[in-house]
């Protein structure tokens, strides 16, 4: 796992293939489909796919509890954060954006890194990453190049710390942070894979939704935060986890 951790520090993400088993995935998809039907969208009827994306909070229940507590993911979280430093929850959490085949601009496809705590209805961020230790991307359907996969700027998490550090512990609205041109020159990869794969990402990783969706069916993804008990201390005189190592490395660049 040491090589994988070093790879995470350098690139900002790890792809955990087959993290969620096929039967659990099927049960999760059935619940996502029920949520769509409650919104007047029939998952198997393209005539009802009138919007490029539909969003809602990730459902709860036994299937999502099993997905969120995957032993393979727990092992990765322990390796990247340290045992007992992250908050375990009985579920996946976060939001599910379901993207439908469409050439329409979904309106949310810009490069960004996520905010992690609410200030007056806005999502803010600070360099200690209050409220978010990791970002996870759960693939509940197969996602190929044509299925509007999330796009990631490799190593971009190293560029963000020095941009937000001047705002101190209070932090800043993440949308007010101007990314540098050098970040956009970094190589990019798309978060493709099979249903059940999970991308475990650094909280400062720069990413975006892609479009158009040229596939044949809805693309289902969950985007939960993995929270921690305390924001990162970022002190060289204390043991640091992989996520902190990357933040400190970014501050020194």
N, C-alpha and C positions, 0 to 999 in steps of 0.2 A: 504493500500500500504506500510505502514511502515515495516511490516513483510517481504514483498517482497524486499524492499530496503536493509534491514539487511541481507537477504538471498543472495542478489547480492554481497554485500560487502564481505561476507564469502566465497561464491562459485565462483563468477566471472561471472555469467550469469543469465539471466531470460529467460524462454521460454514463448513467447506470443502466445498462441494457437489461431488460427483463426484470426490472425491480418489482413490478406488480404482475401477479400471475394472470393467465388468460381468463379464468372463470371470474375472478374478482373484477377484472376490466369489464367483462360483459355485464356484470351486475351494476357496475357504476354507470356504464353507458345507458342501460335501461332507465336508470333514475334521471340521468341528464335528458333523455328523450321525453320522459314524463314532464320535466320542467319546461321543455320546449312546447309540448302540447298545451300546457297550461297557459302559454303565451300565444296560442293560436298558430303554432308552427308544427307541421307534421314532418318528422325527420325523414320520411321516405317519399314525400310528395314535393317535388321541386316547384310546383305552382304556389306553394306557401312560403317559399324562400324569397321573401320580398326585400329583405335587408341583408347587407353583406356580413353583418355580425350581430349576434344577440348575446348579451351579457347577463349573468346572474350569479349570486353567491353560490359557492359549491354546496351541494346538498350534504346532509349528515346521514348517519345510519351505519349499519354493520359493514356494508360493502366499502364505503369510504373510510371507515375506521380501519379495515384490513389493509386498504391501499396506503393510508397514511402511516401505518405502523409496520410497514414492510421491514423485515430484518435486514435486508440488503441496504435500505436507506438509513436505518439506524446505525449500521456499521460505518457508513460514509459520514454521517453527521458527527459521530463520535470521533472519527479520524480528523475531520476538518475543524471541529470546535472543542473537542475534549468531552469525555463523559460528564454528565451532570451539569454542563454549562448551558445546555439548550433546553427549551421547554417542550415537553412531550404533550401532544394532544391526540385525542381519540378521533381522528378524522384527517382530512386533507386540508380543508379550509381555503381561504382566498376566494378568488373569483374565477368563473369559467367563461371565457369568451368562445362561443361557437361561431366559426366562420363558415360561410356558405359560398359555393361556387358563384363568382360574380366578378365583373370587371369594374364595378363601381368603387370609387375611393371610399374606404371605410372610415376615414377621418381620424384615424388613430395610429398611423403608420410612420410617425416620426421617430428619429433616434432619441433615446432617453435612457436615464437610469431611474430607478423607482424611488419615490419618497417612502418613508417608513413610519411616520407618526403624524397625527392630525393636529394642525394648528389653525383654528378658525375656519375649518372646512377645506384646508389645503394640506397636501401631503408634503411634509418637510423631511429633511435629512441633516444629520451632522456627522462629523468625521468618526465619532465613536459608534456610528450605526445604531443609534437608539431604535429599538423596536423591530430590528430585523438583523438576524445573524447570517441567513442564507436566503436565496430565492430559489424555489424549485419549480420546474416546468414538467408537469405530469402529462404525458401523451396518452389519451384515452382512445384515440384512433390512430391508424397508421398515418404517418405524415411524410409525404414525398416532396420533391422539389416543387411540384406544381400545386401543392395543397396549402399555400400561404403559410409556410413555416416561419417561426421566429428566427430572425437573423441576429447574430452576435458579432460584435467587434472584439476579436481575440486580443486579450491583454488590456482592454480599455479600462478595466477596474483599477489599474495602476495609475491612470491619468486623473481620476476623480478626487482622491484624497486631498491633494494640494489645492484644488479648486474650492473645496468646502471647508477646509481647516480654518481659514480666516474668520469664519462665522461663529467659531467657538462652540460651546455646548448648546447654546440656543439653536443653532443651525440656520437653515435657509429653505425656502420653498424650492423644491427640486427643479421646477420649471424656470426658475430665475438663474440657474447656473449655466453659464455659456461654455459649452465644450470647445476645446481647442481644435484648430484644423488638423493638427498632427494625429488626433484621435481617429479622425475619419480616414486617415491613410493606413490605418491598421488593417490587417487581413480580416476577412469576415468568413463565418461559417453559418450554415443554416441548421437549426435544431430539428433534423429529420430523424425518423426511426419508426419502430414498430410500436403498436399499442402496448403499453406497459413499461416503456422506457421512460426514464426520468432524468432530466438535466438538472444537476445541482450547481447553482451559480453563486458567485460572490455577490453580495448585496449592491456593490457599486458597478456591476457589469453593465456596459452600454449595449442596448439591444433595441429592436423594433419589430413591429408586425410587418409582414410583407403582403403585397397584393400585386396583381389580381390573384384570386383563388381560381385556378384552372382545373381543379380536380372534379370528381363526379359526385362527391357527397360531403356532408358536414364534417368539418375538422374540429375535434373536441380536445380541449386542453385546460388544465387547471394551473393557476399561478400563485400558490400560497407562499407566504413568508414563513421561514423557520425562525422563531423568536428565541432570544436568550434571556437568562435571568438578570444579567447586568450588561450595560453597554461595554464595549471594549475599552480597557484601560489604556492600551497603547503605550506601555512603559517598557523600555528596554531592560530594566532591572527586574522584571517579572517574567515568568514563563508565558510565551505567547502561542496562540493557536495559528493554524494556517491562514485563516481569514485576517487575523491581526498582522501576521507577517507580511501579507500582501499590502495592507494599508500602510504599514511602516515603510515598506519598500517604495511605495508610491510617494510618500512624503519626502523621501530622500532624493528622489529623481530631480 
